[in-house]
Amino acid sequence: MSEHWAHQRVLFKVLSGSRAHGLDTAESDHDTRGVCIPPKRYLLGLSHFEQWQSEGGDHVLFSLQKFIKLALEGNPNIIETLFTRHEDWLFSHALSEPLIAHRHIFLSKNVGTKFGRYAIHQLQKIERHYRWLTSEPPSQPQPEDFGAKRGENSPKFPDTASERAYRGAVKHFRAYREWRKNRNPKRAELEAQHGYDTKHAMHLCRLLNMGCEILESGQVLVYRPDADWLRGIRAGSMSYTELLNWVKDREKTLSKLETESSLPQEPDHATAEKLVVEITERYLYGERD
């Protein structure tokens, strides 16, 4: 199979994931994330391209336009890519320099909030799995359990609230069944050893700390200064209850910092768009040389 054209048009590429965070183990994957400039037909014609990724998603290349849009939205993965330390850069075209020189234009109060939201998403996974681990497994919901009567084609519920509750229970049951079926063996081992998914907890704590740092200092510390503490969390240094209490306190800090932060409310959209145009034009002009 021939290599995708995106690999020949890379603007820059960096290590991502645990290795970029300084949290890798001997078993960690070598994840990468990067940016490419699509050929003219994708920019001026009818063809469309946003990103290429490997099977499993360990390696991703975004078009410059898609990457900048995500950066303006404060996407944590994209912000981290822009601020990855120099030692973890795998390739850089000369035209990536203006983008990196202006990377702070993407930082805003919204970025700190987004890091917090990503963290809470991790917490929701931990809490859901913890419930499944510590309580009776859910049984297959039946419409009759929610007051429905069997009709010719579909059950008839007494009201929309009952139907909504039934559909929610079905969704929950399917999620549980899917989790049991595709459960990551390494995560299952952590849950058995510590009572909850401590790897999710490590990333949850990292994201909350990064959100606070961004709001307080305007710095994005991808390679973690608190790596030893975070590894300790992965090793089970916090009980489940201690984790929940820590998160509650950190969320309060994040909310306070969001109010006090000197960062702008929104990123600099105008400069970002100017960068996209200038970098793309110069890249395409260079192809004619």
N, C-alpha and C positions, 0 to 999 in steps of 0.2 A: 504494500500500500504506500503510495507516495505521500510525502510530508505535506501538511497543510501549508498554504502560502503564507499564513500569518507568522510562521516561524522565520520566514525570510524577510519580514518587514517589521521586526521588533524595534520599538523605541527604547524600552528598558525592561528588565526582568529582575526580580528579587526573590530571595527565599521568603517563605511565608510560614504561618503556623508556628508550631512549638519551637522550631529551630530559630526562627526570627525572634522569638520571645526569650530565648535562652532557657527554655523549659523542656528541651528535648531529652529523650532517653535513647538507649542503644536501639530501641525498636521503632523510634519515630520515623515517619515518612519524610521524604525531601519534597515538601510542597513548594510550588512556585506560583508567582502571580506577576503578570506583566501587561504591557500596553503595546499595541501595534498600529501602524497606519495602513488602512485598507487601500487597495488599488482604486484607481479613478472611477471605475464602473460602480463601486459601492458608495462613492461620494457624490457622483454627478448623474449616474444612470438609474436604472430600475432595480438593480441588485441590492440586497440588504445584508449587512453583517454587523453584529454587536459583540459577539465573543466566541472564542473557541475554547473548549476544555477537553481534557483527557477523560477517558473512561474512569469513572469514580470521582472525577472533579479535583484530583490532586494538583493539576497544572491548568492554569487559566490564562488566556490572553484576551484582553478587552480591546475593542477599538478605542481610539483616543476619545472620540465623542462620548461613547458610553461610559468610559472611565471618569471623564470630567463631570458628566451628569450625576453619577453616583457620588463623586467627591463633594459636589455642591449640596447633595442631600445629606451629607454627613455620615455616609455608610462607613462603619468602623473598619471593615476589612480594607476598603479603599484608602481611607485616611492612613491606616497603618502602612500600606504599600508606599505611600508618598514619603513617610517618615522612617522607613526602615534604615538602619544604620549602614554606613558605607561598606563595612566588611561583608555585608550580606547581599550586596548587589552582584548579580551574575553577569549582566550585560547592560551597557548604556551607550546609546547613540548620542552624538554631540548635541542633537536637537532636544534631548531630554533635559539639558541643563537649564533652559529658561523656565520649564515647568517646575523643576525642583527648587530653583531660586525663588519662585513665587508660591511655594506650597502653603505658606501661612495664610494666603488669601482664602483658603477653604475652611479655616478654623472659625467657628462661631459658637455662640451659646448652644445652638442646635446640636453641635457635634457632641458636647458633653452629655446632652439629653439622650442622643442616639446610643452612646456607649451604655448609658444606664438602661435603656430599653432592651438592648441586646442581652445585658446581664440578667434582667428580669425574665427574659425568655429562657435563659439557662435555668433560673430558679424554678420556673414553672415545670420544666422537664424533671428536675430533681424531685419536686414535691409530688408530681404525678406518679413517678416511678416508686417513690417512697411509700405512697398509699397502696400501690399494687403489691409491694413487697411485704407490707406489715398488716394487711387486712385480707379478708376473704376475697378470692378472685370474683369479679363481677360475673353474673350469669346472663345468658342471652335474654334481653328484654322482650317481653311479649306485649302486644297492644292492649290486651285485657288488663294488664297490670296498671294501665293508665286510664282505665275507664272506657276503653273502646269496645265496640260491638262489631262482630264480624259482618261485613257486607258482601255483596256478590263479588266485587272486584277488589275492594280495599277496605280496611277497617274504618269505622265511623267513630271519631272521637267526640266527646261531649263538648269540647271547646278547643280553641287554638292553643291555649296554654298547655293543655294535656298533650296535644299532638306535638308541640314543641319540646316538651319534657321527654316524650317517648323518643323522638328523633335524636335528642341530645344523649340519651342513654344508649341508643344504638351506636352512635358515633364513638362514645366512650368505650363500649364493649369491643368494637372493631379495632380501636387504637390499642387496647390491651392485648387483644389476640395477635395483632401485627407485631407488637413489642415482644411478646413471648416467642413468636415464630422467628423473628429476625434479630433477636437479642445479641448484641456484641459480646462474645465470650469474655473479653478482657474487662469490659464494663461490668459484666455479671460477676466477675471475680472481685472487683472493687466493692460492689454492692454487698456481696456475701461477707467480705472481710470487714467493711466499715459501716454497713447498714444503709448506705446511700452512695450515689455516684460521685466519688470525690474528684474525678477528673473534670466533670461538669462544674463542680464547686470551685476548683482551681481557676477555671476560665471565668466563672461568674465573679470571683473576687478580683481577678486581673482587670476585667472590664470596668467594674465599679471604681477601682483605684485609678485607672487610666482616665475615666470620665472626670473624676475629681481633679486630677493633675492638669488636664487640659483647661478646665474652667478656672483653676486657681493660678496657673503659671503660663498658660498658652503653649506648653510643651507636650509633645507626643513621644513618650518613652516606650518605644516598641520593645527594645531589649530591656527586660525588666530588672530594675534595681532591687526589687523585692522578690527575686527569683527563689531564694532559699525558703522564704516564708511560704511562697506559693507551692513549692515542691512539698513542703511540710503538710499543706492542706491536702494535696493529692495523696500523701501517705497516711492521712487520717488524723492529723493533729487536732482537728475541730470535730466535735460531736455534731450531730444533725441540729440539735437545739442551739448550740453555740453558733453554728453557721447562720441560722435564721436570725438570731439576735444581732450578729455582726452586720448582716445585710440591712436590717432595719435601721441601725445606727448610720451606716454608710449612705443609705438612701436619703436620710435627713441631711447629711453633710452635702451630698450632691445637690439637693434642692436649694440649700442655703447658698452654695457657691454659684449656682446658676443665677441667682438674684444679684449677687455681689460681683460677678465676673466682669472684667473690663473688656472681654471679647465682644465683637459686634453681634447684634441679634441675628444677622444673616451673613453668609459669605459674599465675596466680591464677584458677582455674576458677570459683570461687564469685563473685568480683567480676565476672567476665566475663558470667556468666549473669544476674546482677542487672542489669547494664547493658542487656543485650538486652531483658529484661522491661520495665524502666523506659522505655527509649527507644521501644519498640514501643507500649506503653500510651499514652504521652504523644502519640505521632504519631497514633494512631487516635482518641484523645480530641479532638485538635485538628481532625480531620475533621468532627466533629459541631458545631463552632462555627459 
